[in-house]
Amino acid sequence: MLKQRIYTALALVVPFVGILFLGSWQHFAWLAGLVLILSAWEWAGLSGLKGNISRALFTLFIAATGLLLAWFFQWAEQYQDLRTLFIAATIWWAIALLWVQGYPSSAIIWGSTPVRLLMGCFVLVPAWLALMFLRAEPAGAWLVLMVVFTVAAADIGAYFTGRAFGSRKLAKEVSPGKTWEGVVGGMLFALAIGALVNVFFIHGSWLSLVVVILPTAFVSVLGDLVESMVKRHQGVKDSGKLLPGHGGFMDRVDGLVAAAPIFALAVMSTQWSVRVVG
């Protein structure tokens, strides 16, 4: 099982990094779009859709919505409107935090298939647009890599800090192992990793780094919790079986889809610019 997980991880990481740094913005858009489509297919199943046709229709709707919004915003030309979308995504994740902490009672609000499908729109579409915005920025590949590192570091830091010091449960009915102490540890570890990247690879404002990294790390943990909550409600362990040893795509990107819009909004708000050292 471990060998299978390693092979699958390498099969994902190598093309991702290659296209991110060696490919064009358009190449990255296609790669991220593919992940969006596969994640939408899985989310349709988590929402209770059984038939392939209904799941395909939802997947097409998500893809079409993302493309239409991308055409409308055109990144720089509609900068303020894009900021509004990311603010809306931030509000959505704040509501999701209340639902996670209120589970299972909160399921009376979001447990129906139509509402879960609507949740999928808020989870997936802003994330894709945020990644496109970040990649289009100067040194955009590094910004995308930074958000990925932040999510991974928050996950690792939260796990080990929670095991060592965790006592106050974050969402006991959703994920008994996650604690507030773990979240704080994850945020601090993500900040430490961000600082190292800032020192050795990029050069950006330290104050902006803190403002960008800390909320991003927190929301990445929330993304994992929201998917866990929906899976628990649906009675499944994984979002899918597309990735041997890892489950589905949503199981791998749940933190990233939550973090990307918040990271992008923070970059916009602080006007954080980075340049590659050397």
Residue frames relative to the residue before (quaternion, step in Angstrom):
aa qw qx qy qz dx dy dz
M 1.0000 0.0000 0.0000 0.0000 0.00 0.00 0.00
L 0.6593 0.5075 -0.3172 0.4552 3.59 0.93 -0.90
K 0.6468 0.5152 -0.3233 0.4601 3.58 0.95 -0.86
Q 0.6392 0.5278 -0.3166 0.4610 3.57 1.01 -0.82
R 0.6471 0.5169 -0.3113 0.4660 3.57 0.99 -0.83
I 0.6514 0.5129 -0.3152 0.4618 3.58 1.00 -0.83
Y 0.6573 0.5093 -0.3128 0.4590 3.59 0.91 -0.90
T 0.6579 0.5049 -0.3084 0.4659 3.56 0.95 -0.87
A 0.6450 0.5246 -0.3187 0.4552 3.57 0.97 -0.87
L 0.6619 0.4974 -0.3078 0.4687 3.59 0.94 -0.85
A 0.6426 0.5302 -0.3180 0.4525 3.57 1.04 -0.79
L 0.6779 0.4566 -0.2846 0.5010 3.59 1.20 -0.46
V 0.7077 0.4969 -0.2757 0.4199 3.57 0.82 -1.03
V 0.6660 0.5378 -0.3228 0.4038 3.60 0.82 -0.96
P 0.7130 0.4130 -0.2917 0.4857 3.67 0.71 -0.87
F 0.6023 0.5654 -0.3664 0.4281 3.59 1.06 -0.67
V 0.7017 0.4506 -0.2728 0.4798 3.59 0.78 -1.02
G 0.6371 0.5452 -0.3291 0.4343 3.57 1.00 -0.81
I 0.7025 0.4431 -0.2646 0.4900 3.57 0.85 -0.97
L 0.6145 0.5687 -0.3494 0.4206 3.59 1.02 -0.77
F 0.8021 0.3063 -0.1481 0.4908 3.59 0.82 -0.97
L 0.7549 0.3792 -0.2149 0.4901 3.60 1.04 -0.67
G 0.6768 0.4831 -0.2916 0.4728 3.57 1.17 -0.51
S 0.5851 -0.5668 0.4475 0.3689 3.53 -1.33 0.14
W 0.7054 -0.4047 0.3557 0.4606 3.55 -1.35 0.01
Q 0.6586 0.5196 -0.3094 0.4478 3.58 0.98 -0.88
H 0.6286 0.5297 -0.3377 0.4584 3.58 1.00 -0.78
F 0.6637 0.4924 -0.3053 0.4732 3.56 0.94 -0.86
A 0.6151 0.5540 -0.3446 0.4428 3.59 1.04 -0.76
W 0.6571 0.4991 -0.3118 0.4710 3.58 0.98 -0.81
L 0.6469 0.5141 -0.3230 0.4614 3.59 0.97 -0.82
A 0.6826 0.4681 -0.2869 0.4823 3.58 0.86 -0.95
G 0.6215 0.5468 -0.3342 0.4505 3.57 1.10 -0.69
L 0.6241 0.5319 -0.3338 0.4650 3.58 1.06 -0.74
V 0.6511 0.4972 -0.3094 0.4829 3.57 0.97 -0.84
L 0.6144 0.5490 -0.3360 0.4563 3.58 1.06 -0.78
I 0.6749 0.5003 -0.2950 0.4552 3.58 0.87 -0.96
L 0.6792 0.4817 -0.2956 0.4683 3.59 0.87 -0.93
S 0.6492 0.5071 -0.3135 0.4724 3.58 1.03 -0.76
A 0.6306 0.5277 -0.3306 0.4632 3.59 1.04 -0.75
W 0.6160 0.5404 -0.3379 0.4629 3.58 1.03 -0.78
E 0.6838 0.4733 -0.2846 0.4769 3.58 0.91 -0.90
W 0.6422 0.5226 -0.3352 0.4495 3.59 0.97 -0.79
A 0.5915 0.5632 -0.3662 0.4459 3.58 1.06 -0.66
G 0.6595 0.4935 -0.3039 0.4788 3.57 1.02 -0.79
L 0.6520 0.5051 -0.3114 0.4719 3.57 1.01 -0.78
S 0.6535 0.5156 -0.3048 0.4628 3.58 1.20 -0.49
G 0.6285 -0.5730 0.3265 0.4124 3.56 1.27 -0.11
L 0.4830 0.6420 -0.4591 0.3792 3.60 1.24 0.09
K 0.2513 -0.8113 0.5170 0.1066 3.57 -0.74 1.07
G 0.7309 0.4558 -0.2504 0.4419 3.57 0.85 -0.95
N 0.5775 -0.6052 0.4264 0.3440 3.55 -1.13 0.66
I 0.6318 0.5439 -0.3418 0.4338 3.58 1.02 -0.75
S 0.6817 0.4788 -0.2969 0.4667 3.58 0.85 -0.93
R 0.6509 0.5013 -0.3202 0.4718 3.59 1.01 -0.74
A 0.6413 0.5194 -0.3193 0.4659 3.57 1.04 -0.76
L 0.6369 0.5277 -0.3294 0.4555 3.59 1.00 -0.77
F 0.6517 0.4940 -0.3191 0.4791 3.58 0.96 -0.80
T 0.6362 0.5312 -0.3246 0.4558 3.58 0.98 -0.83
L 0.6555 0.4997 -0.3021 0.4789 3.57 0.97 -0.86
F 0.6268 0.5383 -0.3347 0.4532 3.58 1.03 -0.77
I 0.6525 0.5069 -0.3111 0.4697 3.58 0.94 -0.88
A 0.6688 0.4996 -0.3024 0.4602 3.58 0.89 -0.94
A 0.6697 0.4980 -0.3006 0.4617 3.58 0.92 -0.90
T 0.6374 0.5276 -0.3269 0.4567 3.58 1.00 -0.81
G 0.6538 0.5153 -0.3103 0.4591 3.56 0.94 -0.86
L 0.6786 0.4905 -0.2918 0.4623 3.58 0.93 -0.90
L 0.6534 0.5135 -0.3167 0.4573 3.58 0.96 -0.83
L 0.6696 0.4825 -0.3012 0.4776 3.58 0.94 -0.84
A 0.6205 0.5312 -0.3444 0.4629 3.58 1.04 -0.73
W 0.6524 0.5020 -0.3101 0.4756 3.58 0.97 -0.82
F 0.6690 0.5102 -0.3067 0.4451 3.58 0.95 -0.85
F 0.7271 0.4481 -0.2589 0.4511 3.56 0.79 -1.00
Q 0.0503 -0.8341 0.5438 0.0772 3.58 1.00 -0.85
W 0.5851 -0.6540 0.3301 0.3478 3.53 1.08 0.94
A 0.8573 0.1393 -0.0946 0.4865 3.59 -0.36 -1.16
E 0.6512 0.5503 -0.3301 0.4050 3.60 0.96 -0.83
Q 0.7791 0.2316 -0.1258 0.5688 3.59 1.07 -0.68
Y 0.0563 0.8690 -0.4890 0.0502 3.55 1.08 0.83
Q 0.6917 0.4825 -0.2907 0.4519 3.59 0.84 -0.97
D 0.6363 0.5212 -0.3343 0.4601 3.58 1.02 -0.74
L 0.6314 0.5211 -0.3276 0.4717 3.57 1.04 -0.74
R 0.6090 0.5384 -0.3422 0.4713 3.57 1.06 -0.71
T 0.6321 0.5390 -0.3260 0.4513 3.59 1.01 -0.83
L 0.6326 0.5282 -0.3254 0.4635 3.57 1.02 -0.81
F 0.6865 0.4758 -0.2895 0.4675 3.58 0.91 -0.87
I 0.5943 0.5332 -0.3620 0.4812 3.60 1.14 -0.55
A 0.6366 0.5198 -0.3209 0.4707 3.58 1.00 -0.84
A 0.6408 0.5155 -0.3210 0.4696 3.58 1.01 -0.79
T 0.6316 0.5316 -0.3270 0.4599 3.58 1.03 -0.77
I 0.6384 0.5113 -0.3176 0.4798 3.57 1.00 -0.83
W 0.6273 0.5394 -0.3344 0.4514 3.57 0.98 -0.84
W 0.6924 0.4703 -0.2964 0.4599 3.61 0.86 -0.89
A 0.5885 0.5451 -0.3700 0.4687 3.60 1.16 -0.48
I 0.6376 0.5010 -0.3155 0.4928 3.58 1.05 -0.78
A 0.6398 0.5399 -0.3217 0.4424 3.57 0.98 -0.86
L 0.6000 0.5569 -0.3586 0.4485 3.59 1.08 -0.68
L 0.6484 0.5044 -0.3145 0.4755 3.58 0.98 -0.81
W 0.6523 0.5118 -0.3172 0.4605 3.58 0.98 -0.79
V 0.6412 0.5252 -0.3226 0.4571 3.57 0.98 -0.83
Q 0.7062 0.4506 -0.2694 0.4751 3.57 0.87 -0.92
G 0.7094 0.4470 -0.2602 0.4788 3.58 1.17 -0.49
Y 0.4372 0.7024 -0.4598 0.3227 3.59 1.28 0.05
P 0.5850 -0.1407 -0.7976 -0.0431 1.66 -2.06 1.45
S 0.4525 0.7055 -0.4566 0.2984 3.62 1.20 -0.17
S 0.6440 0.5570 -0.3266 0.4103 3.59 1.03 -0.76
A 0.5236 0.6606 -0.4083 0.3505 3.59 1.21 -0.38
I 0.5413 0.6093 -0.4097 0.4097 3.58 1.19 -0.35
I 0.6615 0.4881 -0.2945 0.4872 3.59 1.24 -0.50
W 0.8389 0.2286 -0.0743 0.4884 3.57 0.71 -1.08
G 0.5020 0.7297 -0.3860 0.2578 3.59 1.22 -0.23
S 0.5826 0.5879 -0.3924 0.4012 3.62 1.12 -0.40
T 0.6441 -0.5490 0.3738 0.3794 3.56 -1.18 0.54
P 0.6633 0.5020 -0.3415 0.4374 3.67 0.78 -0.82
V 0.6748 0.4815 -0.3106 0.4651 3.60 0.91 -0.83
R 0.6456 0.5094 -0.3313 0.4626 3.58 0.98 -0.73
L 0.6170 0.5220 -0.3440 0.4781 3.58 1.08 -0.64
L 0.6348 0.5132 -0.3223 0.4793 3.57 1.03 -0.78
M 0.5994 0.5497 -0.3486 0.4660 3.57 1.06 -0.74
G 0.6307 0.5542 -0.3270 0.4338 3.57 0.99 -0.83
C 0.6154 0.5416 -0.3409 0.4601 3.57 1.07 -0.73
F 0.6985 0.4625 -0.2702 0.4747 3.58 0.91 -0.93
V 0.6466 0.5228 -0.3198 0.4543 3.58 1.12 -0.61
L 0.8055 0.3805 -0.1585 0.4258 3.56 0.73 -1.10
V 0.7059 0.5041 -0.2989 0.3978 3.59 0.70 -1.05
P 0.6787 0.4673 -0.3261 0.4632 3.67 0.76 -0.85
A 0.6131 0.5587 -0.3556 0.4307 3.59 1.06 -0.68
W 0.6617 0.4998 -0.3099 0.4651 3.59 0.90 -0.90
L 0.6673 0.4962 -0.2984 0.4685 3.57 0.92 -0.90
A 0.6311 0.5328 -0.3333 0.4546 3.58 1.04 -0.74
L 0.6587 0.4980 -0.3107 0.4708 3.58 0.93 -0.84
M 0.6352 0.5192 -0.3287 0.4679 3.58 1.04 -0.75
F 0.6404 0.5222 -0.3190 0.4642 3.57 0.97 -0.85
L 0.6785 0.4991 -0.2971 0.4498 3.58 0.85 -0.98
R 0.6743 0.4981 -0.3054 0.4515 3.60 0.90 -0.89
A 0.6654 0.5119 -0.3039 0.4504 3.60 1.10 -0.63
E 0.5530 0.6151 -0.3892 0.4055 3.59 1.25 -0.28
P 0.6121 -0.4954 0.4354 0.4362 3.61 -1.25 0.27
A 0.8108 0.0754 -0.1285 0.5660 3.58 -0.87 1.00
G 0.1893 0.8494 -0.4751 0.1300 3.56 1.19 0.64
A 0.5973 0.5661 -0.3723 0.4291 3.58 1.06 -0.66
W 0.6589 0.4988 -0.3057 0.4729 3.57 1.05 -0.74
L 0.6126 0.5349 -0.3530 0.4626 3.59 1.06 -0.64
V 0.6490 0.4997 -0.3165 0.4784 3.58 0.96 -0.86
L 0.6596 0.4991 -0.3143 0.4659 3.57 0.92 -0.87
M 0.6204 0.5531 -0.3411 0.4392 3.58 1.06 -0.72
V 0.6720 0.4752 -0.3162 0.4719 3.60 0.90 -0.82
V 0.6218 0.5250 -0.3420 0.4698 3.61 1.06 -0.69
F 0.6513 0.5047 -0.3085 0.4754 3.59 0.94 -0.87
T 0.6355 0.5412 -0.3294 0.4413 3.57 0.99 -0.83
V 0.6634 0.5009 -0.2986 0.4689 3.57 0.93 -0.92
A 0.6761 0.4912 -0.2958 0.4626 3.58 0.87 -0.94
A 0.6708 0.4984 -0.3012 0.4592 3.59 0.92 -0.89
A 0.6366 0.5236 -0.3309 0.4595 3.59 1.00 -0.79
D 0.6483 0.5194 -0.3127 0.4606 3.57 1.01 -0.82
I 0.6836 0.4776 -0.2833 0.4737 3.57 0.89 -0.95
G 0.6807 0.4982 -0.2906 0.4517 3.57 0.87 -0.95
A 0.6479 0.5175 -0.3180 0.4596 3.57 1.00 -0.82
Y 0.6400 0.5413 -0.3289 0.4350 3.58 0.99 -0.82
F 0.7486 0.4090 -0.2370 0.4648 3.59 0.68 -1.07
T 0.6420 0.5040 -0.3344 0.4711 3.60 1.00 -0.71
G 0.6452 0.5298 -0.3156 0.4510 3.55 1.01 -0.82
R 0.6533 0.5072 -0.3114 0.4680 3.58 1.00 -0.82
A 0.7212 0.4571 -0.2516 0.4556 3.57 0.98 -0.82
F 0.8461 0.1633 -0.0294 0.5065 3.58 0.85 -0.95
G 0.4896 0.7235 -0.4066 0.2675 3.58 1.23 -0.28
S 0.0675 0.7940 -0.6019 0.0527 3.56 -0.98 0.89
R 0.7343 0.3757 -0.2247 0.5188 3.59 0.99 -0.78
K 0.3663 -0.7712 0.4846 0.1902 3.54 -0.46 1.26
L 0.4087 -0.7117 0.5239 0.2280 3.54 -1.03 0.88
A 0.7652 -0.1249 0.1225 0.6196 3.57 0.93 -0.94
K 0.2215 -0.8532 0.4571 0.1182 3.54 0.42 1.31
E 0.7220 0.4577 -0.2625 0.4476 3.59 0.88 -0.89
V 0.6738 0.4696 -0.2905 0.4910 3.58 1.24 -0.33
S 0.7874 -0.0843 0.1122 0.6003 3.57 0.80 -1.06
P 0.2756 -0.8245 0.4704 0.1517 3.60 0.10 1.30
G 0.6653 0.5405 -0.3069 0.4136 3.58 1.11 -0.57
K 0.6379 0.5410 -0.3346 0.4342 3.59 1.17 -0.39
T 0.0693 -0.8044 0.5899 -0.0109 3.55 -0.90 1.02
W 0.6281 -0.5250 0.4170 0.3950 3.54 -1.31 0.33
E 0.6162 0.5371 -0.3488 0.4585 3.58 1.06 -0.70
G 0.6400 0.5272 -0.3171 0.4603 3.55 1.05 -0.79
V 0.6323 0.5319 -0.3293 0.4571 3.57 1.00 -0.81
V 0.6580 0.4987 -0.3102 0.4712 3.59 0.91 -0.91
G 0.6518 0.5103 -0.3121 0.4662 3.57 0.97 -0.84
G 0.6444 0.5218 -0.3148 0.4619 3.55 1.02 -0.79
M 0.6443 0.5200 -0.3155 0.4636 3.57 0.99 -0.82
L 0.6823 0.4822 -0.2895 0.4670 3.58 0.93 -0.89
F 0.6442 0.5052 -0.3259 0.4729 3.59 1.02 -0.75
A 0.6269 0.5245 -0.3310 0.4715 3.58 1.04 -0.76
L 0.6411 0.5158 -0.3193 0.4702 3.57 1.03 -0.78
A 0.6411 0.5219 -0.3229 0.4608 3.58 1.01 -0.79
I 0.6540 0.4929 -0.3107 0.4826 3.59 0.96 -0.85
G 0.6377 0.5278 -0.3223 0.4593 3.57 0.99 -0.82
A 0.6380 0.5267 -0.3219 0.4603 3.57 1.03 -0.78
L 0.6453 0.5146 -0.3203 0.4650 3.58 0.99 -0.80
V 0.6443 0.5038 -0.3181 0.4794 3.57 0.96 -0.86
N 0.6479 0.5325 -0.3122 0.4462 3.56 1.00 -0.84
V 0.6752 0.4982 -0.2908 0.4598 3.58 1.02 -0.80
F 0.8107 0.3464 -0.1523 0.4467 3.57 0.73 -1.09
F 0.8073 0.3009 -0.1424 0.4872 3.61 1.04 -0.61
I 0.8078 0.1084 -0.0430 0.5778 3.60 0.93 -0.81
H 0.2475 -0.7518 0.5878 0.1672 3.54 -1.24 0.26
G 0.1932 0.7833 -0.5651 0.1724 3.55 -0.47 1.20
S 0.6919 -0.4624 0.3475 0.4322 3.56 -1.29 0.17
W 0.4477 -0.7053 0.4820 0.2641 3.58 -0.85 0.97
L 0.6315 0.5216 -0.3381 0.4635 3.58 1.01 -0.74
S 0.6523 0.5045 -0.3111 0.4724 3.56 0.96 -0.85
L 0.5978 0.5731 -0.3541 0.4344 3.57 1.06 -0.76
V 0.6655 0.4963 -0.2996 0.4702 3.58 0.92 -0.91
V 0.6731 0.5032 -0.2936 0.4556 3.58 0.89 -0.96
V 0.6799 0.4813 -0.2858 0.4738 3.58 1.07 -0.71
I 0.7355 0.4769 -0.2544 0.4086 3.58 0.74 -1.08
L 0.6904 0.5272 -0.3182 0.3798 3.62 0.69 -1.01
P 0.7102 0.4130 -0.2993 0.4853 3.68 0.71 -0.84
T 0.5985 0.5628 -0.3612 0.4412 3.58 1.09 -0.65
A 0.6624 0.5071 -0.3030 0.4607 3.57 0.92 -0.92
F 0.6540 0.5173 -0.3210 0.4491 3.59 0.92 -0.86
V 0.7065 0.4642 -0.2782 0.4560 3.58 0.80 -0.97
S 0.5782 0.5741 -0.3911 0.4280 3.61 1.10 -0.50
V 0.6232 0.5145 -0.3294 0.4883 3.58 1.08 -0.71
L 0.6392 0.5291 -0.3184 0.4583 3.56 1.02 -0.80
G 0.6159 0.5559 -0.3468 0.4375 3.59 1.03 -0.74
D 0.6381 0.5145 -0.3091 0.4823 3.55 1.04 -0.82
L 0.6647 0.5113 -0.3018 0.4536 3.58 0.96 -0.85
V 0.6455 0.5227 -0.3315 0.4475 3.59 0.94 -0.82
E 0.6685 0.4758 -0.3159 0.4763 3.58 0.89 -0.84
S 0.6261 0.5321 -0.3365 0.4599 3.60 1.00 -0.77
M 0.6377 0.5338 -0.3179 0.4553 3.57 1.02 -0.82
V 0.6770 0.4789 -0.2916 0.4767 3.57 0.90 -0.92
K 0.6443 0.5092 -0.3249 0.4692 3.60 0.98 -0.78
R 0.6418 0.5171 -0.3248 0.4639 3.58 0.95 -0.82
H 0.6529 0.5097 -0.3095 0.4671 3.57 0.97 -0.85
Q 0.7007 0.4519 -0.2568 0.4887 3.57 1.05 -0.80
G 0.4295 -0.7308 0.4375 0.3001 3.59 1.24 -0.32
V 0.5683 0.5667 -0.3990 0.4435 3.58 1.07 0.72
K 0.4842 -0.6752 0.4844 0.2738 3.55 -1.23 0.54
D 0.7972 0.1513 -0.0499 0.5823 3.57 0.99 -0.90
S 0.5604 -0.6074 0.4413 0.3498 3.56 -1.22 0.44
G 0.7936 -0.1042 0.0819 0.5938 3.58 1.19 -0.46
K 0.4445 -0.6818 0.5136 0.2715 3.55 -1.31 -0.23
L 0.3460 0.7870 -0.4575 0.2274 3.57 1.24 0.39
L 0.7556 0.3195 -0.1760 0.5441 3.59 1.15 -0.57
P 0.3538 -0.7626 0.4972 0.2147 3.62 -0.25 1.20
G 0.8221 0.1963 -0.1781 0.5040 3.53 -0.81 1.07
H 0.7507 0.3669 -0.1990 0.5120 3.59 1.23 -0.29
G 0.5200 -0.6133 0.4404 0.3994 3.61 1.18 -0.31
G 0.7406 -0.3723 0.2933 0.4763 3.55 -0.80 -1.03
F 0.7021 -0.4463 0.3371 0.4407 3.54 -1.32 0.05
M 0.6396 0.5319 -0.3380 0.4402 3.60 0.96 -0.79
D 0.6086 0.5566 -0.3528 0.4420 3.58 1.12 -0.60
R 0.7107 0.4378 -0.2483 0.4915 3.58 1.18 -0.53
V 0.7818 0.3321 -0.1728 0.4986 3.60 1.05 -0.63
D 0.3501 0.7684 -0.4891 0.2184 3.63 1.21 0.12
G 0.6759 0.4714 -0.2983 0.4816 3.58 1.00 -0.74
L 0.6544 0.5370 -0.3091 0.4334 3.57 1.01 -0.83
V 0.6706 0.5011 -0.3200 0.4436 3.61 0.89 -0.85
A 0.6433 0.4896 -0.3266 0.4896 3.58 1.15 -0.52
A 0.7149 0.4950 -0.2575 0.4215 3.56 0.91 -0.96
A 0.6152 0.6200 -0.3587 0.3294 3.59 0.92 -0.88
P 0.6948 0.4526 -0.3166 0.4606 3.68 0.76 -0.84
I 0.6461 0.5089 -0.3273 0.4653 3.60 1.01 -0.74
F 0.6241 0.5273 -0.3253 0.4760 3.58 1.04 -0.79
A 0.6728 0.4968 -0.2938 0.4629 3.58 0.90 -0.95
L 0.6473 0.5136 -0.3183 0.4647 3.59 0.97 -0.84
A 0.6568 0.5049 -0.3101 0.4665 3.58 0.98 -0.82
V 0.6227 0.5280 -0.3341 0.4709 3.59 1.04 -0.76
M 0.6481 0.5096 -0.3089 0.4742 3.57 0.98 -0.87
S 0.7108 0.4960 -0.2680 0.4206 3.56 0.78 -1.07
T 0.7355 0.3829 -0.2228 0.5127 3.57 1.04 -0.75
Q 0.2936 -0.7581 0.5097 0.2816 3.55 1.34 -0.31
W 0.1750 0.8176 -0.5203 0.1736 3.52 1.07 0.90
S 0.0113 -0.7856 0.6183 -0.0206 3.56 -0.71 1.04
V 0.1373 -0.7878 0.5973 0.0613 3.54 -1.03 0.78
R 0.1043 -0.7564 0.6378 0.1009 3.52 -1.25 0.36
V 0.5076 -0.6454 0.4748 0.3168 3.54 -1.06 0.74
V 0.4453 -0.6949 0.4961 0.2696 3.56 -0.82 1.02
G 0.7813 0.2597 -0.2212 0.5227 3.56 -0.86 0.95
